[in-house]
Each structure stands twice: as structure tokens, then as C-alpha cells.
Amino acid sequence: MMKKTALIYILILSFSHPIFSQTVIKDVNEAIELARKNNLDLQISRQTAQLQQWNVTAAKGTRLPQLKFTTAFDYNFVLPTQLIPAQFFGGREGDFRSIQFGVPFNLTAGLEGNVPLWNAGLKQEVEIAKANQNIGILQTLVLQDDLSTQVARLYFATVFTQQYIIITQQNLANTDSIAHIVAERKEKGLIDQLEYNRVRSTRLAIEDVLHQNEMAYQKNLNQLRLVVGDSTVITSSSNSFFLFKEKGNAAWRELPSPKIRRRAGDEVAVPRLQLRAAQFSLAREQVKKEQKLRLPTLSAYARYSEQAQRNQLNSLNFNEKWFGIGVAGLRFEAPIYSGRIRESGIARARVNAEIAQLQLDNEKRKYNSETQDLLITYNQSLNSLKINQEAYQLNEENMKLVLIKYKGGILSYDQYLNVFNEVLNAQNKYLRTLADVMINGKLLEIRSSY
């Protein structure tokens, strides 16, 4: 009966608390794909790029015929008058009669159409809209590229702080073992208070490092969740590249092996360089637009309207006569003098084009320099990793030996502490170097994918 009651109690507790499913990220590629799918900044950038497509449609629409319906209602509360010589009406010469023109109420309704026959500026507006659309698409690709780099750094930062926690927990367990031995020896009067206090101080320091690592892990995980757009994401703890000491040389095959094989001129496939090239193209189109604004324009137009002229407010009485007005023609416009506004616009556009060209050249140099720096850092880290891995394994063996010897009373605490500090240094160097290899290797892999 007791077992049944306990089981029912556990089931009630289980259903009384919400259970949230978590997204487990197995590797950095899954994190990047999740970010490309869920990141809100990237979604906003995609929507902005779609807006540019409608700007292209609007620019094309200005070159098509336009037809609109117009209507207006006028109430002339004071009608215009004109003095007419009275002799035209049989009156005396030198006298004038006042004649009133128009009626108080006028209702006008009609259609108006315009067709641009030749307007180089409108055509150039379409090209500019297309260039802006291309820039919007490339800005999304650049953001996606930057996001991949950010996710790679945050992912490995999260995973490596997780590994720091595991190692620090092991160090704390070793220190707890030493503290237990020291406590027993102190009770037997084999050591003094000084050595006992030093062991406790070392343990507290390691426990503080553990809490610092746990805090860093949570911060990195929160940042990773923000970037990938998933508040429940966690990283997998079974990352095989941490098991070098267990896998031996086979583990090296799991390291990234990026190869940068790019011929001269292939850099234009890189999104950030494509964006600079598109901005330069847009600047050239702006120059063409300013130049074409100096050309004449020709358009056709037609208007037809009818007016209901009434002395009383009965404009919608269709039994009375409506008066029609129709006109059609061509409009030719040629700029003659604009106060040097056109010349100023062309000069500004040319300077902007020169700036865009310089920015493109500068971006190419920066990108190539960054790639070379990444490659140098990766190769150096890879060489250092082999050394630090061996040193890490040797110090792990030393730690096991020194624990045995200290427990056996062969070594003093100072000797143990020296070895322990060497182990800490080897652990930190190994993990830092491994992090550099994984991060820089992934960044080079991203660059080599273009």
C-alpha cells in the first residue's frame, strides 16, 4: 500500500510541473544551421531584402502608362464680374454694364492619362532599384556569414567552459581526498595547523574556480541561445575531440583540416566582398542617373472631363446639360539652367563612386590579411596542440603518482602542491590551444566554402 501511495505521489508531482523539451546541439554545424533558421536578426534582414523587390516593381511602374479618375466640386460664393461697354447692348456710349460670369456650383469629373515616351531618368531609377535589391540580398548573406562566425566562437566557448567544469570538478575531488588525509593526520598530531590551513585554502580556491567556470558556462550558453534563436538549446557533452588521451592518434582525424585554395579574383564570391562590389555598382548607376537627368524628356498626355454648371445645388441632375472638355498632346521638357544643381549632383555621385571603389579594394586587402592571420594562427595552434597534449598526459600521470606518494607519506605537501600547479598549468594550456585549433579551423572552413 505504501509503494502504491508513493508512486501516485510521484506521478502527481510529475504532472504538476511543466516539462520542457530541449534542443541538443551535437556539433558546431548543427548550431550554425539552427541559427540560420531561427535567428531573428537574420529573419529581419530577409524581410528587408524582400522589401527591395517591391521597390523594383514600383520603379518599373513609373515607366508604364498611368490612368486616373479625377473629380472636383466647386462652390463659387462670389462670382467674377466684368464691365462691358453699354453701347454693345444699345446703351449710351461711355456707360458700362456689369456682367457676371459663371454659375455658383460646378461639378467636374474626368479621366487623365500619361505615357512617358522617352525618359532616361526613369529607366535609370529601375537600374538603381535593382542594385539596391541586390545589396539587400548580399547584406543578408553577409549577416549570415557573420552569424556563422559568431555561432562558431560561442559554441566552442560554451563547450570548452563545460570541459573546464569537468576538469575543475576532478581537481576538486583530488583536493577533497588530500583534505581528508590532512584532517586525519592533524587529528593524530602528524602535521601542524599551517599545513592544514594551506590545504583548506587550496580547496577553497579550486571551489571558487569551479563556480567561476559554471558562471562562464551559463553566460556562454545564454549568448549561444540568443544567437541560435532557441531558448532551450543545450550542447552535447559527448564531444569526441576532448578524448585525445583516450583515442590517441585517431583523435587527430576529427580536427578540422581546412584548405584555402583560391585563385586570384575568386574573392568576389565572398559575401562581404560581393556586397562592396554591389555598393560600387550602385554608385556607378547613381552617376549615370545624374548624367541622364540633364537629357530632355518626352511624354504624351490626354484628359477628358465634363462639368455640371448649375445656379442651384442640383449638380447630379443628369437631365440638365453637362459640358465636356477634352485635350491631348505631347509634353517636351529640356533643362537649360538649374543653378548648377545638376553639375553638383554629378560631382557628388562621382566622388561616392570613387569612395565605393576604395572601400572595395580595402575590403579585399583586409579579407586576405584576416585569412592569412587565421591560417597562421591555426597552423601554430596545431603544432602547439601536439606538444601541450603530451604535456597534459604526462602531468595527468604525475598527478596520479603524487597522490599515491602523498597518501603514503613519501612526499611533503609543498612537493604535492608544485606538481598540482604544474598540472593546472598544463590543463589550461591544453584546453586553450585546443580551443584555438577548433575555432580557427572552423572559421577557415567557413571561408573555404565560398
Secondary structure, DSSP 8 states (H G I E B T S, - for coil): -HHHHHHHHHHHHHHHS-----EEE-SHHHHHHHHHHH-HHHHHHHHHHHHHHHHHHHHHHTTS-EEEEEEEEEE-SS--EEEEEGGGGT--TT-EEEEE-S-SEEEEEEEEEEEEEE-HHHHHHHHHHHHHHHHHHHHHHHHHHHHHHHHHHHHHHHHHHHHHHHHHHHHHHHHHHHHHHHHHHHHTTSS-HHHHHHHHHHHHHHHHHHHHHHHHHHHHHHHHHHHHT-TTEEE-S--GGG-HHHHGGGGGGGS--------TTGGGGSHHHHHHHHHHHHHHHHHHHHHHTTS-EEEEEEEEEEEEEESSS-TT-TTS--EEEEEEEEEEE-----TTHHHHHHHHHHHHHHHHHHHHHHHHHHHHHHHHHHHHHHHHHHHHHHHHHHHHHHHHHHHHHHHHHHHTTSS-HHHHHHHHHHHHHHHHHHHHHHHHHHHHHHHHHHHHT-
